[in-house]
Amino acid sequence: MKRLTVLACVAAMSFGPGHALAVDAAAADALVRKSKCFTCHHKTKEKDGPPFAETAEKYRGKPEAIEKLIKHVTVPSKVKVDGSEEDHETLRSDDPADAKNVVEWILSF
């Protein structure tokens, strides 16, 4: 009986809100590579663009973080690189769930 209760609790927790918020790191990494984000960004090291860890630190705890970063990775814009403006490439996916997953992955650093 005790084993059944434990299994029921584990099963119930796996369908809770925390489960729905899990980041698919492999999918995010694959899409970031496909979108060539690593040309200018790195997970932890400085390149032309800020490292993902720096972005995560900048937006940690800010309620607008996800919305703002989703816009940044999905809407074409200009960014300053070495004093000149360049086009910031967008993710190579039209699926909003993909963009949200990538942003949550970046914020996890």
N, CA, C and O atoms as a GROMACS GRO file, in nm:
protein
  436
    1MET      N    1   0.082  -0.119   0.000
    1MET     CA    2   0.000   0.000   0.000
    1MET      C    3   0.087   0.126   0.000
    1MET      O    4   0.058   0.223  -0.071
    2LYS      N    5   0.194   0.124   0.080
    2LYS     CA    6   0.282   0.240   0.088
    2LYS      C    7   0.347   0.266  -0.048
    2LYS      O    8   0.359   0.382  -0.090
    3ARG      N    9   0.387   0.160  -0.116
    3ARG     CA   10   0.451   0.174  -0.247
    3ARG      C   11   0.353   0.238  -0.346
    3ARG      O   12   0.392   0.324  -0.425
    4LEU      N   13   0.227   0.197  -0.342
    4LEU     CA   14   0.125   0.252  -0.431
    4LEU      C   15   0.104   0.401  -0.405
    4LEU      O   16   0.087   0.479  -0.499
    5THR      N   17   0.106   0.440  -0.279
    5THR     CA   18   0.089   0.581  -0.242
    5THR      C   19   0.206   0.664  -0.296
    5THR      O   20   0.186   0.772  -0.350
    6VAL      N   21   0.327   0.613  -0.280
    6VAL     CA   22   0.446   0.684  -0.330
    6VAL      C   23   0.439   0.697  -0.482
    6VAL      O   24   0.466   0.804  -0.535
    7LEU      N   25   0.404   0.591  -0.551
    7LEU     CA   26   0.394   0.595  -0.697
    7LEU      C   27   0.287   0.694  -0.741
    7LEU      O   28   0.306   0.767  -0.839
    8ALA      N   29   0.176   0.698  -0.671
    8ALA     CA   30   0.069   0.791  -0.706
    8ALA      C   31   0.116   0.936  -0.688
    8ALA      O   32   0.086   1.022  -0.770
    9CYS      N   33   0.190   0.962  -0.582
    9CYS     CA   34   0.243   1.097  -0.558
    9CYS      C   35   0.343   1.138  -0.666
    9CYS      O   36   0.338   1.251  -0.715
   10VAL      N   37   0.431   1.049  -0.702
   10VAL     CA   38   0.530   1.077  -0.807
   10VAL      C   39   0.460   1.104  -0.939
   10VAL      O   40   0.495   1.198  -1.011
   11ALA      N   41   0.362   1.022  -0.971
   11ALA     CA   42   0.287   1.041  -1.096
   11ALA      C   43   0.215   1.175  -1.096
   11ALA      O   44   0.216   1.246  -1.196
   12ALA      N   45   0.153   1.211  -0.986
   12ALA     CA   46   0.081   1.338  -0.977
   12ALA      C   47   0.176   1.456  -0.992
   12ALA      O   48   0.142   1.553  -1.060
   13MET      N   49   0.293   1.450  -0.932
   13MET     CA   50   0.390   1.559  -0.942
   13MET      C   51   0.444   1.573  -1.083
   13MET      O   52   0.476   1.684  -1.125
   14SER      N   53   0.454   1.465  -1.157
   14SER     CA   54   0.509   1.473  -1.292
   14SER      C   55   0.416   1.546  -1.388
   14SER      O   56   0.458   1.588  -1.496
   15PHE      N   57   0.289   1.562  -1.350
   15PHE     CA   58   0.194   1.634  -1.435
   15PHE      C   59   0.164   1.773  -1.382
   15PHE      O   60   0.076   1.842  -1.434
   16GLY      N   61   0.236   1.816  -1.281
   16GLY     CA   62   0.215   1.948  -1.223
   16GLY      C   63   0.276   2.057  -1.309
   16GLY      O   64   0.337   2.028  -1.412
   17PRO      N   65   0.260   2.182  -1.267
   17PRO     CA   66   0.308   2.295  -1.346
   17PRO      C   67   0.459   2.294  -1.368
   17PRO      O   68   0.504   2.340  -1.473
   18GLY      N   69   0.536   2.245  -1.275
   18GLY     CA   70   0.681   2.240  -1.292
   18GLY      C   71   0.722   2.154  -1.409
   18GLY      O   72   0.820   2.184  -1.478
   19HIS      N   73   0.648   2.047  -1.433
   19HIS     CA   74   0.680   1.958  -1.544
   19HIS      C   75   0.660   2.030  -1.678
   19HIS      O   76   0.739   2.011  -1.771
   20ALA      N   77   0.557   2.112  -1.686
   20ALA     CA   78   0.527   2.183  -1.811
   20ALA      C   79   0.632   2.289  -1.842
   20ALA      O   80   0.646   2.329  -1.957
   21LEU      N   81   0.705   2.335  -1.741
   21LEU     CA   82   0.802   2.440  -1.760
   21LEU      C   83   0.943   2.389  -1.788
   21LEU      O   84   1.037   2.468  -1.800
   22ALA      N   85   0.959   2.259  -1.799
   22ALA     CA   86   1.091   2.202  -1.820
   22ALA      C   87   1.148   2.249  -1.955
   22ALA      O   88   1.077   2.252  -2.056
   23VAL      N   89   1.274   2.284  -1.954
   23VAL     CA   90   1.342   2.328  -2.075
   23VAL      C   91   1.398   2.206  -2.146
   23VAL      O   92   1.458   2.118  -2.084
   24ASP      N   93   1.379   2.201  -2.276
   24ASP     CA   94   1.440   2.096  -2.357
   24ASP      C   95   1.574   2.151  -2.406
   24ASP      O   96   1.582   2.211  -2.513
   25ALA      N   97   1.677   2.129  -2.326
   25ALA     CA   98   1.809   2.186  -2.354
   25ALA      C   99   1.865   2.137  -2.487
   25ALA      O  100   1.927   2.215  -2.560
   26ALA      N  101   1.845   2.011  -2.519
   26ALA     CA  102   1.898   1.958  -2.645
   26ALA      C  103   1.831   2.026  -2.765
   26ALA      O  104   1.899   2.061  -2.862
   27ALA      N  105   1.700   2.046  -2.758
   27ALA     CA  106   1.628   2.112  -2.867
   27ALA      C  107   1.670   2.259  -2.878
   27ALA      O  108   1.687   2.310  -2.989
   28ALA      N  109   1.685   2.325  -2.764
   28ALA     CA  110   1.727   2.466  -2.765
   28ALA      C  111   1.867   2.480  -2.825
   28ALA      O  112   1.890   2.566  -2.910
   29ASP      N  113   1.959   2.396  -2.781
   29ASP     CA  114   2.096   2.400  -2.833
   29ASP      C  115   2.096   2.374  -2.983
   29ASP      O  116   2.168   2.442  -3.057
   30ALA      N  117   2.018   2.278  -3.029
   30ALA     CA  118   2.012   2.246  -3.172
   30ALA      C  119   1.958   2.363  -3.253
   30ALA      O  120   2.011   2.394  -3.359
   31LEU      N  121   1.854   2.429  -3.203
   31LEU     CA  122   1.796   2.542  -3.275
   31LEU      C  123   1.892   2.662  -3.275
   31LEU      O  124   1.902   2.732  -3.375
   32VAL      N  125   1.960   2.685  -3.165
   32VAL     CA  126   2.058   2.793  -3.158
   32VAL      C  127   2.171   2.767  -3.258
   32VAL      O  128   2.218   2.860  -3.324
   33ARG      N  129   2.214   2.643  -3.270
   33ARG     CA  130   2.317   2.609  -3.368
   33ARG      C  131   2.265   2.627  -3.511
   33ARG      O  132   2.332   2.686  -3.595
   34LYS      N  133   2.144   2.576  -3.537
   34LYS     CA  134   2.082   2.588  -3.670
   34LYS      C  135   2.066   2.735  -3.708
   34LYS      O  136   2.082   2.772  -3.825
   35SER      N  137   2.035   2.818  -3.611
   35SER     CA  138   2.013   2.961  -3.635
   35SER      C  139   2.142   3.041  -3.637
   35SER      O  140   2.141   3.162  -3.660
   36LYS      N  141   2.254   2.974  -3.614
   36LYS     CA  142   2.388   3.033  -3.617
   36LYS      C  143   2.410   3.140  -3.510
   36LYS      O  144   2.487   3.234  -3.531
   37CYS      N  145   2.341   3.126  -3.397
   37CYS     CA  146   2.358   3.221  -3.286
   37CYS      C  147   2.499   3.217  -3.230
   37CYS      O  148   2.550   3.318  -3.181
   38PHE      N  149   2.562   3.100  -3.238
   38PHE     CA  150   2.697   3.086  -3.182
   38PHE      C  151   2.802   3.158  -3.266
   38PHE      O  152   2.919   3.164  -3.226
   39THR      N  153   2.763   3.214  -3.381
   39THR     CA  154   2.856   3.296  -3.458
   39THR      C  155   2.895   3.419  -3.376
   39THR      O  156   3.011   3.462  -3.378
   40CYS      N  157   2.798   3.476  -3.305
   40CYS     CA  158   2.822   3.597  -3.227
   40CYS      C  159   2.813   3.577  -3.076
   40CYS      O  160   2.864   3.659  -3.000
   41HIS      N  161   2.748   3.470  -3.033
   41HIS     CA  162   2.728   3.445  -2.890
   41HIS      C  163   2.795   3.314  -2.848
   41HIS      O  164   2.819   3.226  -2.930
   42HIS      N  165   2.824   3.305  -2.720
   42HIS     CA  166   2.877   3.183  -2.660
   42HIS      C  167   2.801   3.163  -2.530
   42HIS      O  168   2.739   3.257  -2.479
   43LYS      N  169   2.804   3.045  -2.478
   43LYS     CA  170   2.734   3.020  -2.353
   43LYS      C  171   2.793   3.101  -2.238
   43LYS      O  172   2.719   3.159  -2.158
   44THR      N  173   2.925   3.106  -2.230
   44THR     CA  174   2.989   3.172  -2.116
   44THR      C  175   3.098   3.272  -2.152
   44THR      O  176   3.139   3.351  -2.066
   45LYS      N  177   3.147   3.272  -2.275
   45LYS     CA  178   3.260   3.358  -2.312
   45LYS      C  179   3.214   3.476  -2.397
   45LYS      O  180   3.116   3.468  -2.470
   46GLU      N  181   3.288   3.586  -2.386
   46GLU     CA  182   3.262   3.707  -2.462
   46GLU      C  183   3.294   3.682  -2.609
   46GLU      O  184   3.399   3.626  -2.643
   47LYS      N  185   3.203   3.725  -2.698
   47LYS     CA  186   3.225   3.728  -2.842
   47LYS      C  187   3.168   3.862  -2.890
   47LYS      O  188   3.163   3.956  -2.812
   48ASP      N  189   3.127   3.871  -3.016
   48ASP     CA  190   3.066   3.996  -3.063
   48ASP      C  191   2.939   4.029  -2.986
   48ASP      O  192   2.911   4.145  -2.956
   49GLY      N  193   2.862   3.926  -2.952
   49GLY     CA  194   2.741   3.944  -2.872
   49GLY      C  195   2.766   3.896  -2.730
   49GLY      O  196   2.864   3.825  -2.706
   50PRO      N  197   2.680   3.933  -2.638
   50PRO     CA  198   2.702   3.892  -2.499
   50PRO      C  199   2.685   3.741  -2.480
   50PRO      O  200   2.605   3.679  -2.549
   51PRO      N  201   2.759   3.683  -2.387
   51PRO     CA  202   2.741   3.541  -2.357
   51PRO      C  203   2.602   3.518  -2.295
   51PRO      O  204   2.547   3.606  -2.230
   52PHE      N  205   2.549   3.399  -2.317
   52PHE     CA  206   2.417   3.367  -2.263
   52PHE      C  207   2.415   3.380  -2.111
   52PHE      O  208   2.314   3.422  -2.054
   53ALA      N  209   2.524   3.345  -2.045
   53ALA     CA  210   2.529   3.355  -1.899
   53ALA      C  211   2.514   3.500  -1.854
   53ALA      O  212   2.450   3.527  -1.752
   54GLU      N  213   2.572   3.594  -1.928
   54GLU     CA  214   2.560   3.736  -1.896
   54GLU      C  215   2.415   3.784  -1.917
   54GLU      O  216   2.362   3.861  -1.837
   55THR      N  217   2.354   3.737  -2.025
   55THR     CA  218   2.214   3.771  -2.051
   55THR      C  219   2.125   3.717  -1.940
   55THR      O  220   2.034   3.786  -1.893
   56ALA      N  221   2.150   3.594  -1.899
   56ALA     CA  222   2.072   3.533  -1.791
   56ALA      C  223   2.085   3.614  -1.662
   56ALA      O  224   1.987   3.638  -1.593
   57GLU      N  225   2.206   3.657  -1.632
   57GLU     CA  226   2.230   3.737  -1.511
   57GLU      C  227   2.158   3.871  -1.519
   57GLU      O  228   2.098   3.917  -1.422
   58LYS      N  229   2.163   3.934  -1.635
   58LYS     CA  230   2.100   4.065  -1.655
   58LYS      C  231   1.948   4.058  -1.635
   58LYS      O  232   1.889   4.150  -1.580
   59TYR      N  233   1.887   3.950  -1.680
   59TYR     CA  234   1.741   3.940  -1.677
   59TYR      C  235   1.687   3.856  -1.561
   59TYR      O  236   1.566   3.845  -1.545
   60ARG      N  237   1.774   3.798  -1.481
   60ARG     CA  238   1.729   3.711  -1.371
   60ARG      C  239   1.634   3.785  -1.278
   60ARG      O  240   1.666   3.892  -1.228
   61GLY      N  241   1.517   3.725  -1.256
   61GLY     CA  242   1.419   3.781  -1.163
   61GLY      C  243   1.334   3.894  -1.219
   61GLY      O  244   1.248   3.947  -1.148
   62LYS      N  245   1.355   3.931  -1.344
   62LYS     CA  246   1.277   4.040  -1.404
   62LYS      C  247   1.154   3.981  -1.473
   62LYS      O  248   1.166   3.891  -1.557
   63PRO      N  249   1.036   4.030  -1.439
   63PRO     CA  250   0.913   3.973  -1.493
   63PRO      C  251   0.900   3.986  -1.645
   63PRO      O  252   0.832   3.905  -1.708
   64GLU      N  253   0.964   4.086  -1.704
   64GLU     CA  254   0.952   4.106  -1.848
   64GLU      C  255   1.057   4.028  -1.928
   64GLU      O  256   1.058   4.036  -2.051
   65ALA      N  257   1.142   3.954  -1.862
   65ALA     CA  258   1.256   3.888  -1.928
   65ALA      C  259   1.215   3.799  -2.044
   65ALA      O  260   1.266   3.814  -2.155
   66ILE      N  261   1.124   3.706  -2.020
   66ILE     CA  262   1.089   3.610  -2.125
   66ILE      C  263   1.029   3.682  -2.245
   66ILE      O  264   1.069   3.658  -2.358
   67GLU      N  265   0.933   3.770  -2.221
   67GLU     CA  266   0.868   3.841  -2.331
   67GLU      C  267   0.969   3.924  -2.410
   67GLU      O  268   0.968   3.923  -2.533
   68LYS      N  269   1.055   3.996  -2.341
   68LYS     CA  270   1.153   4.083  -2.407
   68LYS      C  271   1.253   4.001  -2.490
   68LYS      O  272   1.286   4.038  -2.602
   69LEU      N  273   1.301   3.891  -2.434
   69LEU     CA  274   1.399   3.809  -2.506
   69LEU      C  275   1.336   3.732  -2.621
   69LEU      O  276   1.400   3.712  -2.724
   70ILE      N  277   1.210   3.690  -2.606
   70ILE     CA  278   1.142   3.624  -2.719
   70ILE      C  279   1.134   3.722  -2.836
   70ILE      O  280   1.160   3.685  -2.950
   71LYS      N  281   1.099   3.846  -2.807
   71LYS     CA  282   1.093   3.948  -2.913
   71LYS      C  283   1.231   3.965  -2.976
   71LYS      O  284   1.242   3.976  -3.098
   72HIS      N  285   1.334   3.968  -2.894
   72HIS     CA  286   1.471   3.988  -2.946
   72HIS      C  287   1.514   3.876  -3.040
   72HIS      O  288   1.585   3.901  -3.137
   73VAL      N  289   1.473   3.753  -3.013
   73VAL     CA  290   1.518   3.641  -3.096
   73VAL      C  291   1.422   3.608  -3.211
   73VAL      O  292   1.452   3.522  -3.293
   74THR      N  293   1.305   3.677  -3.216
   74THR     CA  294   1.209   3.644  -3.321
   74THR      C  295   1.176   3.761  -3.414
   74THR      O  296   1.124   3.739  -3.524
   75VAL      N  297   1.206   3.883  -3.374
   75VAL     CA  298   1.175   4.001  -3.455
   75VAL      C  299   1.306   4.060  -3.508
   75VAL      O  300   1.396   4.090  -3.429
   76PRO      N  301   1.318   4.076  -3.640
   76PRO     CA  302   1.441   4.134  -3.695
   76PRO      C  303   1.470   4.271  -3.634
   76PRO      O  304   1.379   4.354  -3.618
   77SER      N  305   1.595   4.294  -3.600
   77SER     CA  306   1.635   4.421  -3.540
   77SER      C  307   1.780   4.450  -3.574
   77SER      O  308   1.849   4.368  -3.634
   78LYS      N  309   1.825   4.566  -3.534
   78LYS     CA  310   1.965   4.606  -3.551
   78LYS      C  311   2.034   4.600  -3.415
   78LYS      O  312   1.973   4.631  -3.312
   79VAL      N  313   2.160   4.560  -3.416
   79VAL     CA  314   2.241   4.560  -3.294
   79VAL      C  315   2.373   4.629  -3.326
   79VAL      O  316   2.417   4.632  -3.440
   80LYS      N  317   2.435   4.685  -3.223
   80LYS     CA  318   2.566   4.750  -3.242
   80LYS      C  319   2.677   4.649  -3.216
   80LYS      O  320   2.681   4.584  -3.112
   81VAL      N  321   2.766   4.639  -3.313
   81VAL     CA  322   2.883   4.552  -3.302
   81VAL      C  323   3.004   4.635  -3.341
   81VAL      O  324   3.014   4.682  -3.455
   82ASP      N  325   3.095   4.653  -3.248
   82ASP     CA  326   3.216   4.732  -3.273
   82ASP      C  327   3.183   4.870  -3.329
   82ASP      O  328   3.253   4.919  -3.418
   83GLY      N  329   3.077   4.934  -3.277
   83GLY     CA  330   3.043   5.069  -3.317
   83GLY      C  331   2.957   5.082  -3.441
   83GLY      O  332   2.913   5.193  -3.472
   84SER      N  333   2.931   4.974  -3.512
   84SER     CA  334   2.846   4.983  -3.630
   84SER      C  335   2.722   4.894  -3.612
   84SER      O  336   2.724   4.796  -3.539
   85GLU      N  337   2.616   4.932  -3.682
   85GLU     CA  338   2.492   4.856  -3.672
   85GLU      C  339   2.493   4.738  -3.768
   85GLU      O  340   2.537   4.749  -3.883
   86GLU      N  341   2.444   4.626  -3.719
   86GLU     CA  342   2.430   4.506  -3.801
   86GLU      C  343   2.293   4.446  -3.777
   86GLU      O  344   2.230   4.470  -3.673
   87ASP      N  345   2.246   4.368  -3.874
   87ASP     CA  346   2.119   4.297  -3.856
   87ASP      C  347   2.138   4.187  -3.754
   87ASP      O  348   2.236   4.112  -3.760
   88HIS      N  349   2.044   4.177  -3.660
   88HIS     CA  350   2.046   4.066  -3.564
   88HIS      C  351   1.958   3.957  -3.623
   88HIS      O  352   1.838   3.977  -3.644
   89GLU      N  353   2.017   3.843  -3.649
   89GLU     CA  354   1.942   3.731  -3.707
   89GLU      C  355   1.839   3.680  -3.608
   89GLU      O  356   1.856   3.692  -3.486
   90THR      N  357   1.732   3.622  -3.660
   90THR     CA  358   1.628   3.565  -3.575
   90THR      C  359   1.640   3.413  -3.576
   90THR      O  360   1.711   3.355  -3.657
   91LEU      N  361   1.569   3.351  -3.484
   91LEU     CA  362   1.568   3.204  -3.479
   91LEU      C  363   1.509   3.148  -3.608
   91LEU      O  364   1.418   3.208  -3.666
   92ARG      N  365   1.559   3.038  -3.651
   92ARG     CA  366   1.509   2.973  -3.772
   92ARG      C  367   1.396   2.876  -3.737
   92ARG      O  368   1.404   2.756  -3.762
   93SER      N  369   1.293   2.932  -3.679
   93SER     CA  370   1.172   2.858  -3.644
   93SER      C  371   1.060   2.959  -3.626
   93SER      O  372   1.080   3.065  -3.567
   94ASP      N  373   0.942   2.925  -3.676
   94ASP     CA  374   0.825   3.011  -3.658
   94ASP      C  375   0.738   2.965  -3.542
   94ASP      O  376   0.634   3.026  -3.515
   95ASP      N  377   0.779   2.860  -3.473
   95ASP     CA  378   0.701   2.805  -3.363
   95ASP      C  379   0.728   2.884  -3.235
   95ASP      O  380   0.842   2.884  -3.186
   96PRO      N  381   0.627   2.951  -3.179
   96PRO     CA  382   0.647   3.026  -3.055
   96PRO      C  383   0.700   2.940  -2.940
   96PRO      O  384   0.773   2.990  -2.854
   97ALA      N  385   0.664   2.814  -2.938
   97ALA     CA  386   0.713   2.724  -2.832
   97ALA      C  387   0.864   2.706  -2.843
   97ALA      O  388   0.932   2.694  -2.741
   98ASP      N  389   0.916   2.703  -2.965
   98ASP     CA  390   1.062   2.691  -2.984
   98ASP      C  391   1.132   2.815  -2.929
   98ASP      O  392   1.234   2.804  -2.860
   99ALA      N  393   1.078   2.932  -2.959
   99ALA     CA  394   1.139   3.056  -2.911
   99ALA      C  395   1.137   3.062  -2.759
   99ALA      O  396   1.237   3.099  -2.697
  100LYS      N  397   1.026   3.025  -2.700
  100LYS     CA  398   1.015   3.026  -2.553
  100LYS      C  399   1.113   2.928  -2.492
  100LYS      O  400   1.175   2.957  -2.389
  101ASN      N  401   1.128   2.811  -2.553
  101ASN     CA  402   1.221   2.712  -2.502
  101ASN      C  403   1.365   2.764  -2.508
  101ASN      O  404   1.441   2.747  -2.413
  102VAL      N  405   1.402   2.827  -2.619
  102VAL     CA  406   1.538   2.882  -2.632
  102VAL      C  407   1.561   2.991  -2.527
  102VAL      O  408   1.667   2.994  -2.463
  103VAL      N  409   1.465   3.079  -2.510
  103VAL     CA  410   1.480   3.188  -2.411
  103VAL      C  411   1.493   3.131  -2.270
  103VAL      O  412   1.578   3.174  -2.192
  104GLU      N  413   1.409   3.035  -2.236
  104GLU     CA  414   1.418   2.974  -2.103
  104GLU      C  415   1.551   2.902  -2.085
  104GLU      O  416   1.606   2.899  -1.975
  105TRP      N  417   1.602   2.844  -2.192
  105TRP     CA  418   1.733   2.778  -2.188
  105TRP      C  419   1.843   2.881  -2.162
  105TRP      O  420   1.930   2.859  -2.078
  106ILE      N  421   1.838   2.992  -2.234
  106ILE     CA  422   1.937   3.099  -2.214
  106ILE      C  423   1.931   3.149  -2.070
  106ILE      O  424   2.035   3.171  -2.007
  107LEU      N  425   1.811   3.168  -2.019
  107LEU     CA  426   1.795   3.219  -1.882
  107LEU      C  427   1.837   3.118  -1.776
  107LEU      O  428   1.851   3.153  -1.659
  108SER      N  429   1.858   2.994  -1.816
  108SER     CA  430   1.898   2.891  -1.720
  108SER      C  431   2.049   2.892  -1.691
  108SER      O  432   2.095   2.821  -1.602
  109PHE      N  433   2.125   2.972  -1.764
  109PHE     CA  434   2.270   2.976  -1.743
  109PHE      C  435   2.307   3.052  -1.619
  109PHE      O  436   2.425   3.065  -1.587
   0.00000   0.00000   0.00000
